[in-house]
Amino acid sequence: MLPFARVAIIGLGLIGSSIARGVRQTMPTVRLTGHDADPAVRAAAVTLDLVDDVADHPGAAVIDADLVILCVPVGAIGEAAAALAADLPADAIVSDVGSCKTEVARALAAALPDAMIVPAHPVAGTERSGPEAGFATLFQRRWCILTPPADADPAVVERVAEFWRRLGAAVEVMTPEHHDRVLAVTSHLPHLIAYSIVGTASDLEAVTESEVIKYSAGGFRDFTRIAASDPTMWRDVFLHNREAVLEMLGRFSEDLASLQRAIRWGDGDVLFDLFTRTRAVRRSIVEQGQDDAREDFGRAHQQ
């Protein structure tokens, strides 16, 4: 039995369009409705046949839904939820896909005080954005973290969990606060570092006469891929998870200072021990199926 019969997706960018494609592929009898604030995105969704009906207003999209998923930047969650509140069915479950959960949970509870809310974060994505960027297998073998309120009905939480399992994700449940601390170090801090490094390289372009870009090695190229992610989404992530990000940034700064001292003092043992430990972390990620084990991250090379 399917966990939901009628799903509404608010926000039809990379994640929203990937959910729609995944539902089409794995739960083809589910009726899909959708809305996006951008008329151009709504038009693209019609052309791509992402959902059964594209509504011009969020309320029209959710009027008969039993699951509503808000796929908008975390800074817009409260406004998006408020816009559909008057039309939300009493028995509908509301979820989202934001990568910050504490502030999202507060915003959803404030906008929809009587709704059944199960916040979610599918830990998946690419540097691309827009409805054309989505694909049905985006969530396969990836984690989806649920952060339900402490008083949430376990049966409601399980329905949302089963929905994500049908899309191919493994599901974990944790508190919003714990989620935000974990993701601050595994996702948010790496993005902040990537933005910083690529920004520094951009500033050095004039000094090096464009050699930074010309001679980009694999490590820098991978930073640029991360740094190409959606600016609006990541601006909101850092502003809405600021406490956890600042905590992890402080820890990172201390560790970076230790490396700086090791290099200055020629302490090769400290460097070698760290590099050995971090190499093992990479192997663990590959062993758990969270990345490609092929050389050079699976890039194609001409033989």
Order of alpha helices (4+ residues) and beta strands (2+ residues): beta-alpha-beta-alpha-beta-alpha-beta-alpha-beta-alpha-beta-beta-beta-alpha-beta-alpha-alpha-alpha-alpha-alpha-alpha-alpha
